[in-house]
Amino acid sequence: MNQQFELFEIANPCIGLCKSNKKGYCFGCLRSRIERQLWHDMTTEQQREVLRLIAGRKQRIEQMRQRKDEQLGFDFEDTAGAGKLF
């Protein structure tokens, strides 16, 4: 298998919002503690894998937000289907 020459270094995904949740994932870049600590020691391929994982995490967070919005999106003004109580 041919190895492709990497022209540019992969940029660190850190956005300077360095605060972790209970599981150790950063709220800013969505990397785990280990991924943050080892970033500069990783190969280009390993960094690409971390970026792929980050993209998946972002997608799951967005899906959770959409589900939450759908659950909270009740229209209390809409009384269609509700019978008169009195």
PDB file of N, CA, C and O in Angstrom, chain B, residues numbered from 101:
ATOM      1  N   MET B 101       0.840  -1.171   0.000  1.00  0.00           N
ATOM      2  CA  MET B 101       0.000   0.000   0.000  1.00  0.00           C
ATOM      3  C   MET B 101       0.891   1.243   0.000  1.00  0.00           C
ATOM      4  O   MET B 101       1.845   1.330   0.773  1.00  0.00           O
ATOM      5  N   ASN B 102       0.581   2.180  -0.852  1.00  0.00           N
ATOM      6  CA  ASN B 102       1.345   3.416  -0.928  1.00  0.00           C
ATOM      7  C   ASN B 102       0.919   4.373   0.170  1.00  0.00           C
ATOM      8  O   ASN B 102      -0.269   4.546   0.441  1.00  0.00           O
ATOM      9  N   GLN B 103       1.899   4.983   0.790  1.00  0.00           N
ATOM     10  CA  GLN B 103       1.614   5.995   1.796  1.00  0.00           C
ATOM     11  C   GLN B 103       1.569   7.346   1.098  1.00  0.00           C
ATOM     12  O   GLN B 103       2.463   7.680   0.321  1.00  0.00           O
ATOM     13  N   GLN B 104       0.549   8.106   1.369  1.00  0.00           N
ATOM     14  CA  GLN B 104       0.416   9.414   0.757  1.00  0.00           C
ATOM     15  C   GLN B 104       1.190  10.444   1.567  1.00  0.00           C
ATOM     16  O   GLN B 104       1.111  10.471   2.795  1.00  0.00           O
ATOM     17  N   PHE B 105       1.931  11.281   0.877  1.00  0.00           N
ATOM     18  CA  PHE B 105       2.692  12.325   1.525  1.00  0.00           C
ATOM     19  C   PHE B 105       1.740  13.415   2.011  1.00  0.00           C
ATOM     20  O   PHE B 105       0.905  13.910   1.253  1.00  0.00           O
ATOM     21  N   GLU B 106       1.876  13.780   3.280  1.00  0.00           N
ATOM     22  CA  GLU B 106       0.997  14.798   3.866  1.00  0.00           C
ATOM     23  C   GLU B 106       1.662  16.161   3.711  1.00  0.00           C
ATOM     24  O   GLU B 106       2.737  16.405   4.259  1.00  0.00           O
ATOM     25  N   LEU B 107       1.013  17.043   2.960  1.00  0.00           N
ATOM     26  CA  LEU B 107       1.550  18.367   2.696  1.00  0.00           C
ATOM     27  C   LEU B 107       1.362  19.319   3.864  1.00  0.00           C
ATOM     28  O   LEU B 107       2.256  20.100   4.189  1.00  0.00           O
ATOM     29  N   PHE B 108       0.189  19.251   4.495  1.00  0.00           N
ATOM     30  CA  PHE B 108      -0.136  20.183   5.557  1.00  0.00           C
ATOM     31  C   PHE B 108      -0.422  19.440   6.849  1.00  0.00           C
ATOM     32  O   PHE B 108      -0.991  18.349   6.857  1.00  0.00           O
ATOM     33  N   GLU B 109      -0.015  20.056   7.920  1.00  0.00           N
ATOM     34  CA  GLU B 109      -0.312  19.505   9.235  1.00  0.00           C
ATOM     35  C   GLU B 109      -1.803  19.679   9.506  1.00  0.00           C
ATOM     36  O   GLU B 109      -2.397  20.680   9.106  1.00  0.00           O
ATOM     37  N   ILE B 110      -2.404  18.710  10.181  1.00  0.00           N
ATOM     38  CA  ILE B 110      -3.817  18.805  10.534  1.00  0.00           C
ATOM     39  C   ILE B 110      -3.936  19.757  11.716  1.00  0.00           C
ATOM     40  O   ILE B 110      -3.247  19.605  12.725  1.00  0.00           O
ATOM     41  N   ALA B 111      -4.811  20.730  11.579  1.00  0.00           N
ATOM     42  CA  ALA B 111      -4.976  21.745  12.620  1.00  0.00           C
ATOM     43  C   ALA B 111      -5.601  21.137  13.875  1.00  0.00           C
ATOM     44  O   ALA B 111      -6.468  20.267  13.796  1.00  0.00           O
ATOM     45  N   ASN B 112      -5.156  21.602  15.001  1.00  0.00           N
ATOM     46  CA  ASN B 112      -5.715  21.195  16.275  1.00  0.00           C
ATOM     47  C   ASN B 112      -7.160  21.701  16.352  1.00  0.00           C
ATOM     48  O   ASN B 112      -7.407  22.881  16.102  1.00  0.00           O
ATOM     49  N   PRO B 113      -8.114  20.833  16.690  1.00  0.00           N
ATOM     50  CA  PRO B 113      -9.526  21.245  16.723  1.00  0.00           C
ATOM     51  C   PRO B 113      -9.913  22.094  17.938  1.00  0.00           C
ATOM     52  O   PRO B 113     -11.076  22.478  18.069  1.00  0.00           O
ATOM     53  N   CYS B 114      -8.973  22.390  18.814  1.00  0.00           N
ATOM     54  CA  CYS B 114      -9.271  23.189  20.001  1.00  0.00           C
ATOM     55  C   CYS B 114      -9.783  24.566  19.590  1.00  0.00           C
ATOM     56  O   CYS B 114      -9.218  25.219  18.713  1.00  0.00           O
ATOM     57  N   ILE B 115     -10.882  25.001  20.252  1.00  0.00           N
ATOM     58  CA  ILE B 115     -11.427  26.334  19.979  1.00  0.00           C
ATOM     59  C   ILE B 115     -11.289  27.250  21.198  1.00  0.00           C
ATOM     60  O   ILE B 115     -11.848  28.346  21.223  1.00  0.00           O
ATOM     61  N   GLY B 116     -10.554  26.801  22.190  1.00  0.00           N
ATOM     62  CA  GLY B 116     -10.282  27.627  23.357  1.00  0.00           C
ATOM     63  C   GLY B 116     -11.368  27.619  24.414  1.00  0.00           C
ATOM     64  O   GLY B 116     -11.313  28.405  25.359  1.00  0.00           O
ATOM     65  N   LEU B 117     -12.344  26.753  24.274  1.00  0.00           N
ATOM     66  CA  LEU B 117     -13.401  26.602  25.276  1.00  0.00           C
ATOM     67  C   LEU B 117     -13.117  25.297  26.005  1.00  0.00           C
ATOM     68  O   LEU B 117     -13.772  24.282  25.765  1.00  0.00           O
ATOM     69  N   CYS B 118     -12.148  25.334  26.883  1.00  0.00           N
ATOM     70  CA  CYS B 118     -11.621  24.113  27.487  1.00  0.00           C
ATOM     71  C   CYS B 118     -12.294  23.823  28.825  1.00  0.00           C
ATOM     72  O   CYS B 118     -11.808  24.211  29.887  1.00  0.00           O
ATOM     73  N   LYS B 119     -13.414  23.136  28.740  1.00  0.00           N
ATOM     74  CA  LYS B 119     -14.151  22.709  29.929  1.00  0.00           C
ATOM     75  C   LYS B 119     -14.737  21.346  29.608  1.00  0.00           C
ATOM     76  O   LYS B 119     -15.324  21.152  28.543  1.00  0.00           O
ATOM     77  N   SER B 120     -14.582  20.411  30.518  1.00  0.00           N
ATOM     78  CA  SER B 120     -15.012  19.036  30.265  1.00  0.00           C
ATOM     79  C   SER B 120     -16.308  18.698  30.968  1.00  0.00           C
ATOM     80  O   SER B 120     -16.633  19.258  32.015  1.00  0.00           O
ATOM     81  N   ASN B 121     -17.054  17.758  30.367  1.00  0.00           N
ATOM     82  CA  ASN B 121     -18.245  17.244  31.026  1.00  0.00           C
ATOM     83  C   ASN B 121     -17.835  16.124  31.985  1.00  0.00           C
ATOM     84  O   ASN B 121     -16.645  15.863  32.158  1.00  0.00           O
ATOM     85  N   LYS B 122     -18.795  15.475  32.596  1.00  0.00           N
ATOM     86  CA  LYS B 122     -18.515  14.436  33.588  1.00  0.00           C
ATOM     87  C   LYS B 122     -17.753  13.249  33.004  1.00  0.00           C
ATOM     88  O   LYS B 122     -17.006  12.573  33.711  1.00  0.00           O
ATOM     89  N   LYS B 123     -17.946  13.005  31.714  1.00  0.00           N
ATOM     90  CA  LYS B 123     -17.266  11.884  31.069  1.00  0.00           C
ATOM     91  C   LYS B 123     -15.890  12.262  30.531  1.00  0.00           C
ATOM     92  O   LYS B 123     -15.166  11.404  30.026  1.00  0.00           O
ATOM     93  N   GLY B 124     -15.524  13.534  30.634  1.00  0.00           N
ATOM     94  CA  GLY B 124     -14.202  13.967  30.210  1.00  0.00           C
ATOM     95  C   GLY B 124     -14.126  14.518  28.801  1.00  0.00           C
ATOM     96  O   GLY B 124     -13.035  14.801  28.305  1.00  0.00           O
ATOM     97  N   TYR B 125     -15.272  14.674  28.144  1.00  0.00           N
ATOM     98  CA  TYR B 125     -15.277  15.237  26.794  1.00  0.00           C
ATOM     99  C   TYR B 125     -15.347  16.753  26.880  1.00  0.00           C
ATOM    100  O   TYR B 125     -16.129  17.306  27.653  1.00  0.00           O
ATOM    101  N   CYS B 126     -14.522  17.419  26.081  1.00  0.00           N
ATOM    102  CA  CYS B 126     -14.460  18.876  26.081  1.00  0.00           C
ATOM    103  C   CYS B 126     -15.710  19.450  25.420  1.00  0.00           C
ATOM    104  O   CYS B 126     -16.131  18.978  24.364  1.00  0.00           O
ATOM    105  N   PHE B 127     -16.302  20.468  26.042  1.00  0.00           N
ATOM    106  CA  PHE B 127     -17.477  21.131  25.471  1.00  0.00           C
ATOM    107  C   PHE B 127     -17.116  21.876  24.183  1.00  0.00           C
ATOM    108  O   PHE B 127     -17.964  22.029  23.304  1.00  0.00           O
ATOM    109  N   GLY B 128     -15.886  22.333  24.064  1.00  0.00           N
ATOM    110  CA  GLY B 128     -15.472  23.103  22.899  1.00  0.00           C
ATOM    111  C   GLY B 128     -15.157  22.259  21.675  1.00  0.00           C
ATOM    112  O   GLY B 128     -15.747  22.454  20.613  1.00  0.00           O
ATOM    113  N   CYS B 129     -14.234  21.329  21.822  1.00  0.00           N
ATOM    114  CA  CYS B 129     -13.775  20.558  20.661  1.00  0.00           C
ATOM    115  C   CYS B 129     -14.325  19.131  20.617  1.00  0.00           C
ATOM    116  O   CYS B 129     -14.135  18.430  19.623  1.00  0.00           O
ATOM    117  N   LEU B 130     -14.992  18.701  21.661  1.00  0.00           N
ATOM    118  CA  LEU B 130     -15.613  17.370  21.764  1.00  0.00           C
ATOM    119  C   LEU B 130     -14.611  16.214  21.790  1.00  0.00           C
ATOM    120  O   LEU B 130     -14.970  15.072  21.503  1.00  0.00           O
ATOM    121  N   ARG B 131     -13.361  16.509  22.132  1.00  0.00           N
ATOM    122  CA  ARG B 131     -12.377  15.433  22.270  1.00  0.00           C
ATOM    123  C   ARG B 131     -12.366  14.906  23.700  1.00  0.00           C
ATOM    124  O   ARG B 131     -12.703  15.623  24.642  1.00  0.00           O
ATOM    125  N   SER B 132     -11.980  13.654  23.846  1.00  0.00           N
ATOM    126  CA  SER B 132     -11.827  13.072  25.183  1.00  0.00           C
ATOM    127  C   SER B 132     -10.533  13.601  25.804  1.00  0.00           C
ATOM    128  O   SER B 132      -9.717  14.225  25.127  1.00  0.00           O
ATOM    129  N   ARG B 133     -10.361  13.346  27.081  1.00  0.00           N
ATOM    130  CA  ARG B 133      -9.126  13.770  27.750  1.00  0.00           C
ATOM    131  C   ARG B 133      -7.909  13.181  27.059  1.00  0.00           C
ATOM    132  O   ARG B 133      -6.935  13.886  26.794  1.00  0.00           O
ATOM    133  N   ILE B 134      -7.966  11.903  26.772  1.00  0.00           N
ATOM    134  CA  ILE B 134      -6.839  11.213  26.139  1.00  0.00           C
ATOM    135  C   ILE B 134      -6.548  11.810  24.763  1.00  0.00           C
ATOM    136  O   ILE B 134      -5.390  12.039  24.414  1.00  0.00           O
ATOM    137  N   GLU B 135      -7.598  12.060  23.986  1.00  0.00           N
ATOM    138  CA  GLU B 135      -7.428  12.634  22.651  1.00  0.00           C
ATOM    139  C   GLU B 135      -6.783  14.019  22.735  1.00  0.00           C
ATOM    140  O   GLU B 135      -5.951  14.365  21.896  1.00  0.00           O
ATOM    141  N   ARG B 136      -7.156  14.804  23.731  1.00  0.00           N
ATOM    142  CA  ARG B 136      -6.550  16.131  23.906  1.00  0.00           C
ATOM    143  C   ARG B 136      -5.093  16.016  24.335  1.00  0.00           C
ATOM    144  O   ARG B 136      -4.235  16.736  23.824  1.00  0.00           O
ATOM    145  N   GLN B 137      -4.813  15.122  25.261  1.00  0.00           N
ATOM    146  CA  GLN B 137      -3.462  14.983  25.790  1.00  0.00           C
ATOM    147  C   GLN B 137      -2.481  14.446  24.742  1.00  0.00           C
ATOM    148  O   GLN B 137      -1.319  14.851  24.711  1.00  0.00           O
ATOM    149  N   LEU B 138      -2.947  13.546  23.899  1.00  0.00           N
ATOM    150  CA  LEU B 138      -2.049  12.882  22.952  1.00  0.00           C
ATOM    151  C   LEU B 138      -2.038  13.493  21.550  1.00  0.00           C
ATOM    152  O   LEU B 138      -1.325  13.002  20.675  1.00  0.00           O
ATOM    153  N   TRP B 139      -2.817  14.555  21.322  1.00  0.00           N
ATOM    154  CA  TRP B 139      -2.976  15.107  19.968  1.00  0.00           C
ATOM    155  C   TRP B 139      -1.644  15.323  19.261  1.00  0.00           C
ATOM    156  O   TRP B 139      -1.488  14.899  18.116  1.00  0.00           O
ATOM    157  N   HIS B 140      -0.685  15.969  19.909  1.00  0.00           N
ATOM    158  CA  HIS B 140       0.584  16.308  19.254  1.00  0.00           C
ATOM    159  C   HIS B 140       1.481  15.095  19.029  1.00  0.00           C
ATOM    160  O   HIS B 140       2.408  15.152  18.221  1.00  0.00           O
ATOM    161  N   ASP B 141       1.217  14.006  19.730  1.00  0.00           N
ATOM    162  CA  ASP B 141       1.997  12.786  19.552  1.00  0.00           C
ATOM    163  C   ASP B 141       1.359  11.822  18.559  1.00  0.00           C
ATOM    164  O   ASP B 141       1.957  10.802  18.216  1.00  0.00           O
ATOM    165  N   MET B 142       0.151  12.135  18.096  1.00  0.00           N
ATOM    166  CA  MET B 142      -0.573  11.249  17.173  1.00  0.00           C
ATOM    167  C   MET B 142      -0.029  11.374  15.752  1.00  0.00           C
ATOM    168  O   MET B 142       0.491  12.413  15.345  1.00  0.00           O
ATOM    169  N   THR B 143      -0.169  10.282  15.021  1.00  0.00           N
ATOM    170  CA  THR B 143       0.144  10.329  13.594  1.00  0.00           C
ATOM    171  C   THR B 143      -0.980  11.077  12.881  1.00  0.00           C
ATOM    172  O   THR B 143      -2.045  11.305  13.454  1.00  0.00           O
ATOM    173  N   THR B 144      -0.739  11.449  11.650  1.00  0.00           N
ATOM    174  CA  THR B 144      -1.761  12.128  10.861  1.00  0.00           C
ATOM    175  C   THR B 144      -3.012  11.270  10.746  1.00  0.00           C
ATOM    176  O   THR B 144      -4.128  11.782  10.826  1.00  0.00           O
ATOM    177  N   GLU B 145      -2.830   9.987  10.560  1.00  0.00           N
ATOM    178  CA  GLU B 145      -3.977   9.080  10.441  1.00  0.00           C
ATOM    179  C   GLU B 145      -4.769   9.025  11.747  1.00  0.00           C
ATOM    180  O   GLU B 145      -5.999   9.002  11.720  1.00  0.00           O
ATOM    181  N   GLN B 146      -4.093   9.005  12.866  1.00  0.00           N
ATOM    182  CA  GLN B 146      -4.777   9.006  14.159  1.00  0.00           C
ATOM    183  C   GLN B 146      -5.539  10.314  14.367  1.00  0.00           C
ATOM    184  O   GLN B 146      -6.655  10.304  14.885  1.00  0.00           O
ATOM    185  N   GLN B 147      -4.945  11.435  13.967  1.00  0.00           N
ATOM    186  CA  GLN B 147      -5.632  12.716  14.084  1.00  0.00           C
ATOM    187  C   GLN B 147      -6.874  12.744  13.199  1.00  0.00           C
ATOM    188  O   GLN B 147      -7.911  13.272  13.600  1.00  0.00           O
ATOM    189  N   ARG B 148      -6.774  12.183  12.010  1.00  0.00           N
ATOM    190  CA  ARG B 148      -7.946  12.108  11.129  1.00  0.00           C
ATOM    191  C   ARG B 148      -9.055  11.279  11.769  1.00  0.00           C
ATOM    192  O   ARG B 148     -10.233  11.618  11.656  1.00  0.00           O
ATOM    193  N   GLU B 149      -8.679  10.203  12.434  1.00  0.00           N
ATOM    194  CA  GLU B 149      -9.667   9.358  13.109  1.00  0.00           C
ATOM    195  C   GLU B 149     -10.351  10.138  14.232  1.00  0.00           C
ATOM    196  O   GLU B 149     -11.564  10.025  14.408  1.00  0.00           O
ATOM    197  N   VAL B 150      -9.597  10.920  14.984  1.00  0.00           N
ATOM    198  CA  VAL B 150     -10.183  11.745  16.043  1.00  0.00           C
ATOM    199  C   VAL B 150     -11.155  12.748  15.429  1.00  0.00           C
ATOM    200  O   VAL B 150     -12.237  12.954  15.978  1.00  0.00           O
ATOM    201  N   LEU B 151     -10.806  13.372  14.318  1.00  0.00           N
ATOM    202  CA  LEU B 151     -11.694  14.319  13.655  1.00  0.00           C
ATOM    203  C   LEU B 151     -12.969  13.633  13.177  1.00  0.00           C
ATOM    204  O   LEU B 151     -14.048  14.224  13.220  1.00  0.00           O
ATOM    205  N   ARG B 152     -12.847  12.394  12.722  1.00  0.00           N
ATOM    206  CA  ARG B 152     -14.027  11.620  12.320  1.00  0.00           C
ATOM    207  C   ARG B 152     -14.923  11.350  13.530  1.00  0.00           C
ATOM    208  O   ARG B 152     -16.145  11.456  13.436  1.00  0.00           O
ATOM    209  N   LEU B 153     -14.319  11.006  14.653  1.00  0.00           N
ATOM    210  CA  LEU B 153     -15.077  10.765  15.880  1.00  0.00           C
ATOM    211  C   LEU B 153     -15.778  12.040  16.357  1.00  0.00           C
ATOM    212  O   LEU B 153     -16.921  11.995  16.810  1.00  0.00           O
ATOM    213  N   ILE B 154     -15.084  13.170  16.251  1.00  0.00           N
ATOM    214  CA  ILE B 154     -15.670  14.452  16.637  1.00  0.00           C
ATOM    215  C   ILE B 154     -16.906  14.746  15.793  1.00  0.00           C
ATOM    216  O   ILE B 154     -17.929  15.191  16.314  1.00  0.00           O
ATOM    217  N   ALA B 155     -16.806  14.495  14.485  1.00  0.00           N
ATOM    218  CA  ALA B 155     -17.948  14.739  13.584  1.00  0.00           C
ATOM    219  C   ALA B 155     -19.147  13.889  13.999  1.00  0.00           C
ATOM    220  O   ALA B 155     -20.280  14.369  13.980  1.00  0.00           O
ATOM    221  N   GLY B 156     -18.909  12.643  14.371  1.00  0.00           N
ATOM    222  CA  GLY B 156     -19.981  11.768  14.845  1.00  0.00           C
ATOM    223  C   GLY B 156     -20.584  12.267  16.144  1.00  0.00           C
ATOM    224  O   GLY B 156     -21.799  12.200  16.335  1.00  0.00           O
ATOM    225  N   ARG B 157     -19.748  12.766  17.033  1.00  0.00           N
ATOM    226  CA  ARG B 157     -20.250  13.299  18.310  1.00  0.00           C
ATOM    227  C   ARG B 157     -21.112  14.530  18.067  1.00  0.00           C
ATOM    228  O   ARG B 157     -22.169  14.682  18.680  1.00  0.00           O
ATOM    229  N   LYS B 158     -20.661  15.414  17.169  1.00  0.00           N
ATOM    230  CA  LYS B 158     -21.451  16.605  16.847  1.00  0.00           C
ATOM    231  C   LYS B 158     -22.814  16.206  16.290  1.00  0.00           C
ATOM    232  O   LYS B 158     -23.832  16.804  16.637  1.00  0.00           O
ATOM    233  N   GLN B 159     -22.828  15.198  15.430  1.00  0.00           N
ATOM    234  CA  GLN B 159     -24.078  14.745  14.822  1.00  0.00           C
ATOM    235  C   GLN B 159     -25.022  14.192  15.893  1.00  0.00           C
ATOM    236  O   GLN B 159     -26.216  14.490  15.874  1.00  0.00           O
ATOM    237  N   ARG B 160     -24.502  13.396  16.819  1.00  0.00           N
ATOM    238  CA  ARG B 160     -25.338  12.837  17.878  1.00  0.00           C
ATOM    239  C   ARG B 160     -25.882  13.938  18.799  1.00  0.00           C
ATOM    240  O   ARG B 160     -27.034  13.872  19.229  1.00  0.00           O
ATOM    241  N   ILE B 161     -25.064  14.939  19.098  1.00  0.00           N
ATOM    242  CA  ILE B 161     -25.518  16.050  19.934  1.00  0.00           C
ATOM    243  C   ILE B 161     -26.639  16.798  19.240  1.00  0.00           C
ATOM    244  O   ILE B 161     -27.635  17.149  19.872  1.00  0.00           O
ATOM    245  N   GLU B 162     -26.489  17.047  17.942  1.00  0.00           N
ATOM    246  CA  GLU B 162     -27.524  17.754  17.188  1.00  0.00           C
ATOM    247  C   GLU B 162     -28.821  16.945  17.151  1.00  0.00           C
ATOM    248  O   GLU B 162     -29.907  17.513  17.272  1.00  0.00           O
ATOM    249  N   GLN B 163     -28.717  15.625  16.986  1.00  0.00           N
ATOM    250  CA  GLN B 163     -29.905  14.773  16.996  1.00  0.00           C
ATOM    251  C   GLN B 163     -30.600  14.818  18.349  1.00  0.00           C
ATOM    252  O   GLN B 163     -31.828  14.864  18.412  1.00  0.00           O
ATOM    253  N   MET B 164     -29.825  14.804  19.432  1.00  0.00           N
ATOM    254  CA  MET B 164     -30.418  14.886  20.766  1.00  0.00           C
ATOM    255  C   MET B 164     -31.120  16.224  20.958  1.00  0.00           C
ATOM    256  O   MET B 164     -32.204  16.278  21.539  1.00  0.00           O
ATOM    257  N   ARG B 165     -30.511  17.300  20.475  1.00  0.00           N
ATOM    258  CA  ARG B 165     -31.136  18.622  20.587  1.00  0.00           C
ATOM    259  C   ARG B 165     -32.445  18.678  19.803  1.00  0.00           C
ATOM    260  O   ARG B 165     -33.432  19.243  20.274  1.00  0.00           O
ATOM    261  N   GLN B 166     -32.449  18.094  18.616  1.00  0.00           N
ATOM    262  CA  GLN B 166     -33.670  18.088  17.811  1.00  0.00           C
ATOM    263  C   GLN B 166     -34.770  17.303  18.501  1.00  0.00           C
ATOM    264  O   GLN B 166     -35.921  17.739  18.522  1.00  0.00           O
ATOM    265  N   ARG B 167     -34.432  16.145  19.070  1.00  0.00           N
ATOM    266  CA  ARG B 167     -35.431  15.356  19.793  1.00  0.00           C
ATOM    267  C   ARG B 167     -35.971  16.117  20.986  1.00  0.00           C
ATOM    268  O   ARG B 167     -37.170  16.080  21.263  1.00  0.00           O
ATOM    269  N   LYS B 168     -35.096  16.802  21.688  1.00  0.00           N
ATOM    270  CA  LYS B 168     -35.517  17.587  22.852  1.00  0.00           C
ATOM    271  C   LYS B 168     -36.455  18.707  22.410  1.00  0.00           C
ATOM    272  O   LYS B 168     -37.470  18.958  23.060  1.00  0.00           O
ATOM    273  N   ASP B 169     -36.122  19.384  21.305  1.00  0.00           N
ATOM    274  CA  ASP B 169     -36.990  20.439  20.784  1.00  0.00           C
ATOM    275  C   ASP B 169     -38.349  19.886  20.378  1.00  0.00           C
ATOM    276  O   ASP B 169     -39.374  20.531  20.601  1.00  0.00           O
ATOM    277  N   GLU B 170     -38.364  18.699  19.786  1.00  0.00           N
ATOM    278  CA  GLU B 170     -39.628  18.083  19.388  1.00  0.00           C
ATOM    279  C   GLU B 170     -40.468  17.742  20.610  1.00  0.00           C
ATOM    280  O   GLU B 170     -41.687  17.914  20.593  1.00  0.00           O
ATOM    281  N   GLN B 171     -39.835  17.266  21.656  1.00  0.00           N
ATOM    282  CA  GLN B 171     -40.564  16.911  22.870  1.00  0.00           C
ATOM    283  C   GLN B 171     -41.103  18.146  23.574  1.00  0.00           C
ATOM    284  O   GLN B 171     -42.172  18.101  24.183  1.00  0.00           O
ATOM    285  N   LEU B 172     -40.369  19.246  23.495  1.00  0.00           N
ATOM    286  CA  LEU B 172     -40.787  20.473  24.162  1.00  0.00           C
ATOM    287  C   LEU B 172     -41.654  21.342  23.264  1.00  0.00           C
ATOM    288  O   LEU B 172     -42.135  22.389  23.697  1.00  0.00           O
ATOM    289  N   GLY B 173     -41.859  20.928  22.025  1.00  0.00           N
ATOM    290  CA  GLY B 173     -42.567  21.746  21.057  1.00  0.00           C
ATOM    291  C   GLY B 173     -44.067  21.576  21.052  1.00  0.00           C
ATOM    292  O   GLY B 173     -44.691  21.728  20.002  1.00  0.00           O
ATOM    293  N   PHE B 174     -44.665  21.269  22.174  1.00  0.00           N
ATOM    294  CA  PHE B 174     -46.114  21.148  22.229  1.00  0.00           C
ATOM    295  C   PHE B 174     -46.768  22.495  21.969  1.00  0.00           C
ATOM    296  O   PHE B 174     -46.288  23.530  22.431  1.00  0.00           O
ATOM    297  N   ASP B 175     -47.845  22.470  21.241  1.00  0.00           N
ATOM    298  CA  ASP B 175     -48.603  23.688  20.983  1.00  0.00           C
ATOM    299  C   ASP B 175     -49.816  23.667  21.906  1.00  0.00           C
ATOM    300  O   ASP B 175     -50.806  22.992  21.624  1.00  0.00           O
ATOM    301  N   PHE B 176     -49.738  24.394  22.990  1.00  0.00           N
ATOM    302  CA  PHE B 176     -50.809  24.389  23.980  1.00  0.00           C
ATOM    303  C   PHE B 176     -52.031  25.162  23.502  1.00  0.00           C
ATOM    304  O   PHE B 176     -53.110  25.025  24.080  1.00  0.00           O
ATOM    305  N   GLU B 177     -51.881  25.966  22.465  1.00  0.00           N
ATOM    306  CA  GLU B 177     -52.999  26.706  21.908  1.00  0.00           C
ATOM    307  C   GLU B 177     -53.871  25.817  21.024  1.00  0.00           C
ATOM    308  O   GLU B 177     -55.051  26.097  20.813  1.00  0.00           O
ATOM    309  N   ASP B 178     -53.277  24.755  20.517  1.00  0.00           N
ATOM    310  CA  ASP B 178     -53.997  23.852  19.631  1.00  0.00           C
ATOM    311  C   ASP B 178     -54.877  22.925  20.465  1.00  0.00           C
ATOM    312  O   ASP B 178     -54.376  22.058  21.181  1.00  0.00           O
ATOM    313  N   THR B 179     -56.173  23.113  20.366  1.00  0.00           N
ATOM    314  CA  THR B 179     -57.091  22.282  21.152  1.00  0.00           C
ATOM    315  C   THR B 179     -57.859  21.309  20.255  1.00  0.00           C
ATOM    316  O   THR B 179     -58.835  20.700  20.692  1.00  0.00           O
ATOM    317  N   ALA B 180     -57.425  21.167  19.021  1.00  0.00           N
ATOM    318  CA  ALA B 180     -58.081  20.232  18.113  1.00  0.00           C
ATOM    319  C   ALA B 180     -57.947  18.823  18.692  1.00  0.00           C
ATOM    320  O   ALA B 180     -56.861  18.412  19.099  1.00  0.00           O
ATOM    321  N   GLY B 181     -59.022  18.112  18.724  1.00  0.00           N
ATOM    322  CA  GLY B 181     -58.985  16.752  19.255  1.00  0.00           C
ATOM    323  C   GLY B 181     -59.287  16.701  20.738  1.00  0.00           C
ATOM    324  O   GLY B 181     -59.544  15.628  21.284  1.00  0.00           O
ATOM    325  N   ALA B 182     -59.258  17.845  21.394  1.00  0.00           N
ATOM    326  CA  ALA B 182     -59.586  17.880  22.814  1.00  0.00           C
ATOM    327  C   ALA B 182     -61.049  18.236  22.943  1.00  0.00           C
ATOM    328  O   ALA B 182     -61.478  19.287  22.468  1.00  0.00           O
ATOM    329  N   GLY B 183     -61.807  17.388  23.568  1.00  0.00           N
ATOM    330  CA  GLY B 183     -63.238  17.642  23.744  1.00  0.00           C
ATOM    331  C   GLY B 183     -63.504  18.661  24.821  1.00  0.00           C
ATOM    332  O   GLY B 183     -62.630  18.972  25.630  1.00  0.00           O
ATOM    333  N   LYS B 184     -64.686  19.168  24.830  1.00  0.00           N
ATOM    334  CA  LYS B 184     -65.080  20.126  25.864  1.00  0.00           C
ATOM    335  C   LYS B 184     -65.292  19.379  27.166  1.00  0.00           C
ATOM    336  O   LYS B 184     -65.925  18.324  27.208  1.00  0.00           O
ATOM    337  N   LEU B 185     -64.756  19.946  28.209  1.00  0.00           N
ATOM    338  CA  LEU B 185     -64.915  19.324  29.524  1.00  0.00           C
ATOM    339  C   LEU B 185     -66.217  19.736  30.170  1.00  0.00           C
ATOM    340  O   LEU B 185     -66.787  18.959  30.936  1.00  0.00           O
ATOM    341  N   PHE B 186     -66.705  20.917  29.894  1.00  0.00           N
ATOM    342  CA  PHE B 186     -67.930  21.426  30.529  1.00  0.00           C
ATOM    343  C   PHE B 186     -68.870  21.962  29.502  1.00  0.00           C
ATOM    344  O   PHE B 186     -69.955  22.434  29.844  1.00  0.00           O
TER     345      PHE B 186
END
